Amino acid sequence: MKKIYKLFFPAAALLLSLTGCSNQEPFITAGPDDTPRFLAPSSIEGNVQTNVSQTREEMFNMEVVVTPAKYTTIEWIADGHVLGTGTTFESYFEAGNYELIIKATTQAGKQAYRIVKLSISALADDPSFNNKEKNRWLNPGQPLTIEGNNLAGVKSLIFTPIINEETPLTDEPIEVSCIASEDGNSVAVTLPEEMACGSYRVSAVKDEAERFGLGLVTVSNEKYVDPDVEQKFLWEGSKVINWGDSNIRISAEQLADVPVGTTLYINYTLPEAEYHAMRITTDYWDYEIVPQFDITGETPNPFGFEYTEEIQQKVQEEGAMLIVGFGYEVQGIYYEALSPNAETVLWELEPVSINWGDSNVLLTAEQLAYVPSDVTIRVYFEMEDADYHAMRITSNWWDYDFVTQFDITEETPMPYEFTYTAEHQQKAQEQEGMLIVGFGYKVTKVAFKN
């Protein structure tokens, strides 16, 4: 089958084939002051939303019937962009998840709407971004590495803003050059410093102007706060540093639990002073952990340095680490560690609508090779509008069940958790991985917790 590289571009409302209002006028007796009603299709009649899943190669199309037909206009809206008007709409969409709003407005200003939740899946060899929240949190004006798959050959990224009342961004997309890694597992990019903060839908551009949907990202000037990481403070307070007269001492006992390779951070401010200099040394003042340097507007805040094995040894020998220098005020010294509820992500790409053998999530034997036995595996999911909802977790050969098939109900915990036993571990290696199958739900992430 020949691939169709027609892609959805909200700002320009490309690839739309629209018709005007239907010549049919159902319920002609309805007047201009009546509230609009959706009469067809039956899949959305009386419902706020319906769900449609398809690949990016398939064209989405729908026709609606509303009353009063003579006095009502129809708009098809996604990401805050009006894609077309009229009772009939058809378009190709890039891979990703969309809420397509069908808004009916009468001449009197009365409105009704329906929502179609579109899940557009990529093809197996399409470029994609990993779905980790941290990977999709982008700071403008800074060099960024965005992780993903099949990114070799990607030359640029197009950011199309999501328009809403909270983030009234411009309609214009922004194209930014990028450099893909040789293995295709990441791209390096720097967003314009003046880029407005908010949500954007991202497209990858490859050779011959081929475009591929990569889903949504957040552009923010704020540092990403990882919910799985907590700050462990070695010292908190407020102290102006003035060499031997006023410094901060972190004892060897306080540092005993800090792992080698950890980054230690110092939060500080710069009060008015003759000069500003930082030095980090030991209790004897004879070993330079961080040699003295001038603090300027370019110095990172918090300032971080690696706690190496050599530093650990010197601190234990000499009893403590000293934060010294002049002209700055310290508010805290800390390092980051995984929180007790932290988890390791095994799979987190674009959400997959589960439909037995046609659409499932595979965790390969390689992915599972380093998962220890007796940990808790978590399957994050969303229930979809479907005839039934069932989950089964089986091997890649479909003849060994990690979790026997069961019905998903509103009482099913989310995420769904099960213990990954030593027997599971063995079967996953023997039978080439683990499959999450079933029907009527969408998998968003798979992780494990010790």
C-alpha positions as CSV (number, residue, x, y, z in Angstrom):
1,M,0.0,0.0,0.0
2,K,1.4,3.3,-1.0
3,K,2.0,5.7,2.0
4,I,0.0,8.9,2.0
5,Y,2.0,11.8,3.4
6,K,-0.9,14.3,3.7
7,L,-0.7,15.7,7.1
8,F,-2.9,17.9,9.3
9,F,-1.7,21.4,9.9
10,P,-4.1,23.3,12.2
11,A,-2.9,26.9,11.6
12,A,-3.3,26.7,7.8
13,A,-6.3,24.3,8.0
14,L,-4.8,22.1,5.3
15,L,-6.2,19.1,3.7
16,L,-9.8,19.8,4.4
17,S,-12.6,18.9,2.0
18,L,-15.7,20.6,3.2
19,T,-19.2,21.1,1.9
20,G,-21.6,23.8,2.7
21,C,-24.9,23.3,4.6
22,S,-27.0,20.5,3.4
23,N,-29.9,21.1,1.1
24,Q,-31.9,18.8,3.2
25,E,-33.8,20.7,5.9
26,P,-34.9,18.3,8.6
27,F,-37.5,19.4,11.0
28,I,-38.2,22.6,9.0
29,T,-40.8,23.6,11.6
30,A,-37.9,24.4,14.1
31,G,-37.5,28.1,14.3
32,P,-34.6,30.6,14.6
33,D,-35.1,30.9,18.3
34,D,-34.9,27.2,19.1
35,T,-31.8,25.6,20.7
36,P,-29.8,23.6,18.1
37,R,-30.0,19.8,18.4
38,F,-27.8,17.1,16.8
39,L,-29.9,14.5,15.1
40,A,-27.2,12.3,13.4
41,P,-25.0,10.4,13.4
42,S,-26.5,8.1,16.0
43,S,-23.0,7.5,17.5
44,I,-23.1,11.0,19.0
45,E,-26.8,11.5,19.4
46,G,-27.5,12.4,23.0
47,N,-23.9,12.0,24.0
48,V,-21.3,14.7,24.7
49,Q,-18.5,12.6,23.1
50,T,-17.7,9.6,21.0
51,N,-14.3,7.9,20.4
52,V,-12.7,7.2,17.0
53,S,-9.4,5.3,16.6
54,Q,-7.5,5.0,13.3
55,T,-4.1,5.4,11.8
56,R,-2.6,8.5,10.3
57,E,-3.0,7.0,6.8
58,E,-6.8,6.9,7.2
59,M,-9.0,9.9,6.4
60,F,-11.4,10.9,9.1
61,N,-14.8,11.9,7.8
62,M,-18.2,12.7,9.4
63,E,-21.4,14.3,8.5
64,V,-23.9,15.7,11.0
65,V,-27.5,16.6,10.9
66,V,-28.7,19.5,13.1
67,T,-32.0,21.3,13.6
68,P,-32.9,24.1,12.9
69,A,-30.9,23.5,9.8
70,K,-31.8,26.8,8.1
71,Y,-30.6,28.9,11.0
72,T,-27.6,27.0,12.3
73,T,-23.9,27.0,11.3
74,I,-21.4,24.3,12.1
75,E,-17.8,24.7,13.1
76,W,-15.2,21.8,13.4
77,I,-12.6,22.9,16.0
78,A,-9.4,21.1,17.3
79,D,-6.7,22.6,19.5
80,G,-8.6,25.9,19.4
81,H,-8.3,26.2,15.6
82,V,-11.4,26.2,13.4
83,L,-10.6,23.6,10.8
84,G,-13.7,24.0,8.7
85,T,-17.4,24.8,8.6
86,G,-20.5,23.0,7.2
87,T,-22.3,19.8,8.0
88,T,-19.6,17.6,6.4
89,F,-15.9,17.4,7.4
90,E,-13.1,15.2,6.3
91,S,-9.3,15.4,6.9
92,Y,-6.1,13.5,7.5
93,F,-4.7,14.0,11.0
94,E,-1.1,13.6,12.2
95,A,-0.5,11.0,14.9
96,G,-1.7,12.1,18.3
97,N,-4.8,12.5,20.4
98,Y,-7.3,15.2,19.6
99,E,-10.6,16.5,20.9
100,L,-12.6,17.5,17.8
101,I,-15.4,19.8,18.9
102,I,-18.4,20.1,16.6
103,K,-20.1,23.4,17.5
104,A,-23.5,24.3,16.3
105,T,-24.5,28.0,16.6
106,T,-27.9,29.5,15.6
107,Q,-28.5,33.0,14.3
108,A,-29.9,33.9,17.7
109,G,-26.5,32.9,19.3
110,K,-27.7,29.6,20.9
111,Q,-25.2,26.8,20.9
112,A,-24.8,23.1,21.2
113,Y,-21.7,20.9,20.7
114,R,-20.4,17.4,20.6
115,I,-16.9,16.1,21.1
116,V,-15.2,13.4,19.1
117,K,-12.1,12.0,20.8
118,L,-9.7,11.1,18.0
119,S,-6.8,8.7,18.7
120,I,-4.6,8.7,15.6
121,S,-1.8,6.1,15.7
122,A,1.5,6.4,14.0
123,L,3.0,3.7,11.8
124,A,5.7,1.4,13.2
125,D,8.6,3.3,11.6
126,D,7.3,6.8,12.1
127,P,9.3,9.3,14.3
128,S,8.0,9.6,17.9
129,F,8.9,11.3,21.2
130,N,8.9,9.4,24.4
131,N,5.9,10.3,26.4
132,K,7.6,11.0,29.7
133,E,6.4,14.3,31.1
134,K,10.0,15.5,31.7
135,N,10.9,14.8,28.1
136,R,8.0,17.0,26.9
137,W,8.7,19.9,29.3
138,L,10.8,22.3,27.2
139,N,12.5,25.5,28.3
140,P,12.9,28.2,25.6
141,G,16.4,29.6,25.0
142,Q,18.3,26.6,26.3
143,P,19.9,23.7,24.5
144,L,17.5,20.7,24.8
145,T,17.8,17.0,24.1
146,I,14.4,15.3,23.4
147,E,14.4,11.6,23.5
148,G,12.3,9.4,21.2
149,N,12.5,6.7,18.4
150,N,13.0,6.7,14.7
151,L,14.2,10.3,14.7
152,A,17.1,9.8,12.3
153,G,16.7,12.2,9.3
154,V,14.5,14.7,11.2
155,K,15.6,18.2,10.1
156,S,13.2,20.5,12.0
157,L,10.3,20.6,14.4
158,I,7.1,22.6,13.9
159,F,5.3,23.8,17.0
160,T,1.7,24.7,16.5
161,P,0.1,26.4,19.6
162,I,-2.9,25.1,21.4
163,I,-5.3,28.0,21.6
164,N,-7.5,28.4,24.7
165,E,-8.6,31.1,27.2
166,E,-5.7,30.4,29.5
167,T,-3.0,30.6,26.8
168,P,-4.2,32.9,24.0
169,L,-1.2,32.3,21.8
170,T,-0.7,33.3,18.2
171,D,-2.2,31.1,15.5
172,E,1.2,31.0,13.7
173,P,3.3,27.8,13.9
174,I,7.0,28.0,14.7
175,E,9.5,25.9,12.9
176,V,12.9,25.3,14.6
177,S,15.9,23.4,13.1
178,C,17.1,20.4,15.0
179,I,19.9,17.8,14.8
180,A,19.0,14.1,15.1
181,S,21.4,11.7,16.9
182,E,23.0,9.0,14.8
183,D,21.1,6.3,16.5
184,G,17.8,8.1,16.0
185,N,16.9,8.1,19.7
186,S,17.0,11.8,20.3
187,V,17.1,15.3,18.7
188,A,19.0,18.3,19.9
189,V,17.2,21.7,19.6
190,T,17.1,25.2,21.1
191,L,13.7,26.9,21.1
192,P,13.7,30.7,20.5
193,E,14.2,32.6,23.8
194,E,11.1,34.7,23.1
195,M,8.8,31.7,22.4
196,A,5.6,32.1,24.3
197,C,4.9,29.6,27.1
198,G,2.0,27.2,26.7
199,S,1.0,23.9,25.1
200,Y,2.0,23.1,21.5
201,R,1.4,20.2,19.1
202,V,4.7,19.2,17.5
203,S,5.4,17.8,14.1
204,A,8.7,16.3,12.8
205,V,9.9,17.3,9.3
206,K,12.1,14.9,7.4
207,D,13.6,14.9,4.0
208,E,11.2,15.8,1.1
209,A,9.0,17.8,3.6
210,E,7.4,14.6,5.1
211,R,5.7,15.5,8.4
212,F,4.9,13.3,11.3
213,G,2.9,14.0,14.5
214,L,4.8,13.8,17.8
215,G,2.0,14.8,20.2
216,L,1.9,17.6,22.7
217,V,4.6,19.4,24.6
218,T,4.7,22.1,27.3
219,V,6.9,25.2,26.8
220,S,7.7,26.9,30.1
221,N,10.3,29.1,31.7
222,E,9.9,27.1,34.9
223,K,12.2,24.3,35.8
224,Y,10.5,20.9,35.5
225,V,9.7,19.4,38.9
226,D,9.9,15.6,38.8
227,P,7.2,14.1,41.0
228,D,9.4,11.0,41.5
229,V,12.3,13.1,42.9
230,E,12.6,14.8,46.2
231,Q,15.1,17.3,47.6
232,K,17.0,16.1,50.6
233,F,18.4,19.1,52.4
234,L,21.8,18.9,54.2
235,W,21.4,22.5,55.4
236,E,18.6,25.1,55.4
237,G,18.5,28.6,56.7
238,S,20.0,32.0,55.7
239,K,23.6,32.8,56.1
240,V,25.8,35.5,54.5
241,I,29.2,33.9,53.7
242,N,32.3,35.8,54.8
243,W,35.3,33.5,54.8
244,G,36.3,32.2,58.2
245,D,34.0,34.5,60.1
246,S,30.8,33.2,58.5
247,N,30.6,29.9,56.6
248,I,28.6,26.7,56.4
249,R,30.0,23.4,57.7
250,I,28.5,20.1,56.4
251,S,29.9,17.3,58.5
252,A,31.1,13.9,57.3
253,E,28.2,12.3,59.2
254,Q,25.7,14.5,57.3
255,L,27.2,13.4,54.0
256,A,27.5,9.7,54.9
257,D,24.2,8.8,53.1
258,V,24.9,10.9,49.9
259,P,25.7,8.5,47.1
260,V,28.9,9.0,45.0
261,G,28.0,10.6,41.7
262,T,25.2,12.7,43.2
263,T,25.0,16.4,42.3
264,L,25.0,18.7,45.3
265,Y,23.2,22.0,44.9
266,I,23.6,25.4,46.6
267,N,20.7,27.9,46.6
268,Y,22.0,31.4,47.0
269,T,21.3,35.1,46.5
270,L,23.7,38.0,45.9
271,P,23.4,40.9,48.4
272,E,25.3,44.1,47.7
273,A,29.0,43.5,48.4
274,E,32.5,44.5,47.3
275,Y,32.8,41.2,45.4
276,H,31.2,37.8,45.1
277,A,33.3,34.7,45.3
278,M,32.5,31.1,46.1
279,R,34.9,28.3,47.2
280,I,34.1,24.9,48.5
281,T,36.8,23.2,50.6
282,T,37.3,20.7,53.5
283,D,37.5,21.3,57.2
284,Y,41.3,21.7,57.0
285,W,41.0,24.2,54.1
286,D,43.7,22.3,52.2
287,Y,41.6,20.4,49.6
288,E,39.7,22.2,46.9
289,I,36.3,20.6,46.3
290,V,35.4,23.5,44.0
291,P,38.2,26.0,43.4
292,Q,37.4,29.6,44.2
293,F,35.6,31.5,41.4
294,D,33.7,34.8,40.9
295,I,29.9,34.6,41.1
296,T,28.4,36.6,38.2
297,G,25.0,36.9,36.6
298,E,26.0,33.9,34.4
299,T,26.6,31.5,37.4
300,P,23.9,28.9,37.7
301,N,21.5,29.2,40.6
302,P,21.3,26.8,42.2
303,F,25.0,26.1,41.7
304,G,25.7,22.3,41.4
305,F,28.8,20.1,41.5
306,E,29.3,16.4,41.5
307,Y,30.1,14.6,44.8
308,T,32.8,12.3,43.5
309,E,34.5,9.3,45.2
310,E,37.7,11.5,45.8
311,I,35.6,14.2,47.4
312,Q,33.8,11.7,49.6
313,Q,37.2,10.2,50.7
314,K,38.6,13.7,51.6
315,V,35.5,14.7,53.5
316,Q,35.7,11.5,55.6
317,E,39.4,12.0,56.2
318,E,39.1,15.7,57.2
319,G,35.7,15.6,58.9
320,A,33.6,18.1,56.9
321,M,32.9,20.1,53.8
322,L,33.0,23.9,54.1
323,I,31.1,26.5,51.9
324,V,33.2,29.6,52.1
325,G,34.0,32.8,50.1
326,F,32.4,36.3,50.2
327,G,29.4,38.3,49.2
328,Y,26.7,35.8,48.8
329,E,23.9,34.4,51.0
330,V,23.1,30.7,51.1
331,Q,19.5,29.6,51.7
332,G,19.9,25.8,51.2
333,I,22.2,22.9,50.4
334,Y,20.6,19.8,49.0
335,Y,20.7,16.8,46.7
336,E,18.0,15.0,44.8
337,A,16.9,11.4,45.4
338,L,14.1,9.2,44.2
339,S,11.0,9.5,46.4
340,P,9.7,6.4,48.2
341,N,6.9,6.0,45.6
342,A,9.2,6.5,42.6
343,E,8.9,4.1,39.7
344,T,10.9,3.1,36.7
345,V,9.2,3.5,33.4
346,L,9.2,0.5,31.0
347,W,7.0,1.9,28.3
348,E,5.6,5.4,27.7
349,L,5.0,6.4,24.1
350,E,1.8,7.6,22.4
351,P,-1.2,6.0,24.2
352,V,-2.4,2.8,22.5
353,S,-6.1,1.7,22.2
354,I,-6.1,-2.0,23.0
355,N,-7.8,-4.2,20.5
356,W,-6.5,-7.8,21.0
357,G,-4.1,-8.9,18.2
358,D,-4.7,-5.8,16.1
359,S,-3.5,-3.3,18.7
360,N,-1.6,-4.1,21.9
361,V,1.5,-3.1,23.9
362,L,4.5,-5.3,23.8
363,L,7.2,-5.2,26.5
364,T,10.2,-7.0,24.9
365,A,12.4,-9.5,26.7
366,E,15.2,-6.9,26.4
367,Q,13.1,-4.3,28.2
368,L,12.2,-6.8,31.0
369,A,15.7,-8.2,31.3
370,Y,16.7,-5.8,34.1
371,V,13.4,-5.9,36.0
372,P,13.9,-7.7,39.3
373,S,11.5,-10.3,40.5
374,D,8.9,-9.5,43.2
375,V,8.5,-5.8,42.1
376,T,5.1,-4.2,41.4
377,I,4.3,-3.6,37.8
378,R,1.8,-0.8,37.1
379,V,-0.3,-0.5,34.0
380,Y,-1.7,3.0,33.5
381,F,-4.9,3.0,31.5
382,E,-8.0,4.9,30.5
383,M,-11.4,3.3,29.8
384,E,-12.8,4.0,26.3
385,D,-16.4,4.1,25.0
386,A,-16.7,0.4,23.9
387,D,-19.0,-2.6,23.9
388,Y,-17.0,-4.2,26.7
389,H,-13.7,-3.6,28.7
390,A,-11.3,-6.5,29.4
391,M,-7.6,-6.7,30.2
392,R,-5.3,-9.7,29.9
393,I,-1.5,-9.7,30.3
394,T,0.1,-12.6,28.5
395,S,3.3,-13.7,26.9
396,N,4.4,-12.8,23.4
397,W,3.4,-16.4,22.4
398,W,-0.1,-16.0,24.0
399,D,0.2,-19.2,25.9
400,Y,1.2,-18.1,29.4
401,D,-0.8,-15.5,31.4
402,F,0.9,-13.1,33.8
403,V,-2.6,-11.8,34.6
404,T,-5.7,-13.9,33.6
405,Q,-8.3,-12.0,31.6
406,F,-10.7,-9.9,33.7
407,D,-13.4,-7.3,33.1
408,I,-12.4,-3.7,33.7
409,T,-15.0,-1.7,35.7
410,E,-15.2,1.6,37.5
411,E,-14.0,-0.3,40.5
412,T,-10.7,-1.4,38.9
413,P,-7.8,0.4,40.4
414,M,-5.8,2.8,38.2
415,P,-3.0,2.1,37.7
416,Y,-3.7,-1.6,37.7
417,E,-0.9,-3.4,39.6
418,F,0.4,-6.9,39.8
419,T,3.5,-8.6,41.3
420,Y,6.1,-9.7,38.8
421,T,7.3,-13.0,40.2
422,A,10.4,-15.1,39.5
423,E,8.2,-17.3,37.3
424,H,7.0,-14.3,35.4
425,Q,10.6,-13.2,34.9
426,Q,11.6,-16.6,33.5
427,K,8.5,-16.8,31.2
428,A,9.1,-13.3,29.8
429,Q,12.6,-14.3,28.7
430,E,11.6,-17.7,27.3
431,Q,8.5,-16.4,25.4
432,E,10.0,-13.2,24.0
433,G,8.3,-10.6,26.2
434,M,5.0,-9.7,27.7
435,L,1.8,-8.5,25.9
436,I,-0.9,-6.2,27.3
437,V,-4.0,-7.2,25.4
438,G,-7.8,-7.1,25.7
439,F,-10.4,-4.6,24.5
440,G,-12.0,-1.3,25.3
441,Y,-9.2,0.6,27.1
442,K,-6.2,2.7,26.3
443,V,-2.7,2.1,27.8
444,T,-0.8,5.3,28.6
445,K,2.2,4.0,30.6
446,V,3.8,0.8,32.1
447,A,6.2,1.1,35.0
448,F,7.5,-0.9,38.0
449,K,8.0,0.1,41.6
450,N,10.3,-1.8,44.0
